[in-house]
Amino acid sequence: MGSNTQAKSKEVTVLLTNFIFISLISFYLIFLVLAFFDSSSLRTHFRPFTRVLRRIWPFVTQKMLRDVKALNG
């Protein structure tokens, strides 16, 4: 009787783990499809930040380069 309970418990654990794994993989696949196949909702969501990033990007990369050089000697 104890062995049967353990087998059921293990089966439920495996099913729950598989469900969570499949759910996460599905979520990531949907995100990849939206991100890489030019979804209009993502395009309009990130558009306000592109102008800002274009302005600050050279300063960010210069600062990072300076910090890396300072760390290396």
Order of alpha helices (4+ residues) and beta strands (2+ residues): alpha-alpha
